[in-house]
Amino acid sequence: MKAVRFTAWKTFPTIEEVERPKPGPGEVLLKIAGAGACHSDVAIFEQFDESMGDQLAPSYTLGHENSGWVEELGEGVTGVNVGDAYLSYGPIGCGQCPACSRGQDTYCYNAAEQPYLATGLGRDGGMAEYMTVPARNLVPLGDADPVAAAPLSDAGLTPYHAIKLALPKLQGGGKSVLVIGLGGLGQIAVQILTAITGATVYATDMKPEAMAEAEKSGAIPVEGGEGQADRVRELTGGQGVDAVFDFVGITPTIKVAQQVIARRGRITIVGVAGQPTSWDFYSNPYEAELTNTYWGTIEELYEVVALYRAGKISPSVKTYSMDQALQAYHDLHDGKLSGRAVVTPHA
């Protein structure tokens, strides 16, 4: 079968012929419907090096946002129907610690001892015709479109987890929120916020077309550049917003977040650019929080799928055939996508 392979550090992936995998005990073989291309993949083959350790070391198949149909059951698997469509929860922890017990493999206590971090992150992922998945990691899609659902396992789950943790700040009337960065995750974040909160949603990005897309989902666009923080303050009567979700994570965007957050508000850095910011007692609004989150829980993925099946959220996707999979990564790298690139090996 064909697969997109990460073969060496600082090396662009290649499409190769590999053997179709066989599911082990407790696993299923998933016939891939869609595999989302993520900026994390680009970081793996463009930025990371040997210092990342063995867990992410090449070679393996990329793709941690995956959906598909169960093709074959491994030994001991019950409660899963061959032919049914599922979304795959990507993280894989030890399965025994408190974090894994609550379905939060991303925060596994024994993560450093695991051979990989997730499907597509050290373990063969879904940028292929087939992949194996622990049956525990399957979330049923019912009759919902599995292709458009593929990005939900990261681009949907990651903002949902961050938003859910911030819900106490957004309860009640007159609340407001700012979304910074309107790529795949930011666009779905706007949809989630309008679906599960009553807050006024402001959204900003340097791309006018991205802000226009967010406006269609119910957000009020805020132009970037000089005076951006002043505009947000003006829109909120000088008080600032109750929550900020920064899907970029560079120093200038974090600074904007700090300038517009209200007293007792919450800033969540979701973007993994990893740039620093400064903080001091006198410039930080009283009791305003600055935190970060990573991915989410498998329970929350069930909730994301419920929103998707109810028509409350709908990822914007551009599909690519398997032969076009490398072009999907080029388009992602070059900033040509406002939604999510999804590779469809069996389209």
N, C-alpha and C positions, 0 to 999 in steps of 0.2 A: 504494500500500500504506500501511498505518498504521504510524506510528513514534512513539516517545516522544522528543521533541526538547528539548534544552537550547538556549534561544533568547537568553538575556540573563543577565548576572551578577546574582546575588541574586534570581533569578526562578524560581519553581517550574516544572518542565517541563510541556509540553503534548503532547497526542496530535494529530498532524497527518497529513494525506495527503501522501505524497511519492512520487516516481517510483521504481520498482523499479530497483536498481542493476544494472550490467552488469560482470562480472568482466573485469579487464584482464589483460595478459600475466602468467603465473605465479600467477594468482588463481583462486579458484572462487567460485561463488554458493552460499551456504549457506541452505537453507530452515530457519528457526529452529525448533528443538524446544523449547528452554528458554533463558531469559535471566535470570540471577540479579540481584537488586537488592542493591547493596552500599552500605555507609556512605560509601565514597569518592564514590559518585554524589551522595549528600546533601551532602557537603562541596563538591562542584563547584558545585551550584546554590544552596547556602545560605551558605557561608562564603567561597568564593574570590571574587576580584575581579581587576581589570586587572593587578594586580601579579604574577599568575601567568604572564603573558606570552601570546604568541600560540598556543603549542602547545595550550593548553586553552581558548582563547577560543571563544565560541559563533559560529555555531550548528552543532550536529551531533546525531546520534542517540546516546543513552546506551546502556550495557550492555556490560561487559567480561568477563562470565562467560557464555559462550555455547556451545551445542551445537546440532547440526542435521544435516540430510541434504543431501548435495551435489546441487544442482539443475542446475548448468551449469559447464562447464570453460572457463577462459580459455585464450588462446593459449599453447601450449608446455607445458601441464600434462599430466603422465603419472603413472601409478601411483596414481591416485585414481579411485574408481568412483562414477559417478552413482548416487544412491539410498542409498549407504552412510552410516552415522551416524558423526559425528566430534565431538570436542571441540576448541574453538578456543583456542590459546595466545594470550593477549591482547597482550602486549608486542610492539612492532615497532621494532627498532633499525636501524642502518645496514646490517647483514648482512655487514660486512667486517672489523670490528675484532676483537681477541682475545676480548672478552666475547661478542659476537654469534656468533663462531665456535664457542664452547662452548655455544651455545644460551641464553645469559643476556642477552637483549636489555634486561632491566631495568637493567643496568649498562653499557649501550652507551657506548663512549668518546666517540662523536659525538652523544650524545643531545640536546645543546643545539642542534644544527644540523638536527634532524629536524622535519618539519612537525607531528608529533603524537607522543604517548607510546604509545598503544595503541588497539586497537579500543574504542570507547566512551570514550576519553580523548583527545579531539581529533579522532579519526577516527570516522566513523559506526560505531556498535556494533550490538548484537543485540537491543535493545528495539524490534524491528520484525519484519515478516514475513520479510524476507530481508536478508542483508548479504554483502558480499564479504570474503574472507579470503585472505591469501597461502597457497598450497598447502603451503608449508613449515610453517605454523603448525597444521596439522591433525594431531590424534592420534586414531587409529581406536578406536571403541568396540565394534566387533563387534556382538553381539546384546544388549549391555547397554542398559538403559533410558536414553535420552539426556536425558530431562527431569530426572530426579534427578541425573544426572551434571553438569548445567550448572554448579553452584556449585564443582565441583572445580577449575575453571581458575583460581580465586583462593582461595576459602574452603578448598579442599583443598590446593592447591599452596603457598600461603603458609605455613601451619603445617608442611607436610611439609619444605620447604626449611629452616626454622628448626630443626626437630627433627633433621634429618639432619646438620646442622652440629654439633649438640650431642651426637651419638651417642657420641663418645669419653668423655664424662662419664657416660654411662649404661650402659657396658659392664661386665659382671660382676654378681655377686650382691649383694644388699643395697642396690641403688641406689634413689633416690626422686626424684620430680619434682613440682612444683606448677604447675598451670595456673590462671591468673588471668583471669577473664572468660570466660563460657560462652555467648557468642552463637554465630553460625554457625561462625566459625573455631575458637573454643575447643572446641566440641563435637566437631568433626572432629579436632582435635588430640588429644583424649582417646582417640578411636578409633585414631588412628595410633600413639600411644604404646603402647597395649595390644597393637597388632598387631605392631609391629617391635622392641619392647624388652621386657625382663623387669622393668622398674622398677615400683615401687609408685607409682601415680598418685594424687595428691591434687588436688582441684579446688575452686575457690571462686568464688562470685558472690553478689551481693546478692539474687538472685531464687531462692527455694527451689525453684521448678519447674525452673529451669535446672540446679541442683545435682542434683535428682532424675533428670533426663535423663542427666547425666554419670555418675551412679551406675549406671544401667542399662548403660553402656558399660564399666564396670569400675573407675571412679574411686571414691576415698574422699572424700566431701564434707567440707569444712571451713567452718564458719560464719564469715561476715564480721563486721566490727565490732570493737569493743574486745577486745583480747586475742587477736586472730587470729594474730599472729606467734607468740605463746606457745603456742597450740594446735598449730601446725605443728611447733615445736621439740619439744614434748612427744611428738608422734606419731613423731618421728624420733630419739628418745632423746637429745635435746639437741644433736644434731649439725647439724641443718638438712638441706635437700634438695640434691641434686647438680645440679639444673637447675631454672630457673623460666622459664616462658613467659608473658609478660604481654601479653594481647590487648586491654588497655585503654590503657595508656601515660600515665596521669595521675600526678601527683606522689604521691598516697597509695598507689597500687598499686605504683609503683616502689619506694617506701619499704618496703612490706611485703616485696617481693622481696629487697631488700637486708638486711632483718632476718632472713630465713629461709634465705638461701643458705649452704651449707657452704663450708669452706675448699676451694679449688681447684674450686669450682663455676662454673656459667655462667648468667647472667641474660640472656635474650633479650627485648628489647622489640619486640613485633610490632605492637601497637596504635599508631595514628598520631595520637594526641591531641596529641603534641608538647610535653607539659609538662616542666619541668626537674626535676632532682634534685640532691642534693649528694653529694660523695664526698670522703673524706679517707683518708689512709694507715692511721690507727689504728682507724677504725670498719669498714673494709672487711676481710672475712676474707682471709687471705693467699692470693694467687693466684686469687681469685675474679674472674671476668670479667663485664663489663657491656657488652653490645653490642646491635646492632639488625640487622634483616634486612628485605628488601623483595622480595616476590613470590618467584620461583624460576626454574628453567631449564626449557626444553622437554623435556630429557631426564628431569628429575624428574617432569614431568607424565605422561610415559609410565609411570613407576613408580607414580604415584598412580592412574592408570587401571587398572593391573594389580591393585592392592589392591582397587579398586572391583569389578572384574570377578570377583575371587576371593571377594567377599563379606566382606572384612575391614573395609571402611569403607562407611558408608551415610549420606549426608547426609539430615538431616531437612528436608523442604521443604514449603512451603505454596504451592500453585499459584494463579495469577491469570490470567484471560483478558486479551487485549490491551486490551479496554475497561475492565478493572479495574487496569491497570498503574499508574495514578497513585495508586490506593488502596494498592498495594503499597509505594510510597514513603512514603505517610502512615503506614502501620503500622510501617514500619522506623524512621521518624523518631520516632514516639511510643513506641517500645520495646515494641511488642505482639508481637514475634516472638522466639522462642528459637532457631529454625532459620533457614532461608534462604527468602526470597520468590523464587519463580520464575515469570516470565511466560511463558505458553505460547500464542503467537499462532495456532497451527494445531490446538489441542486440539479 
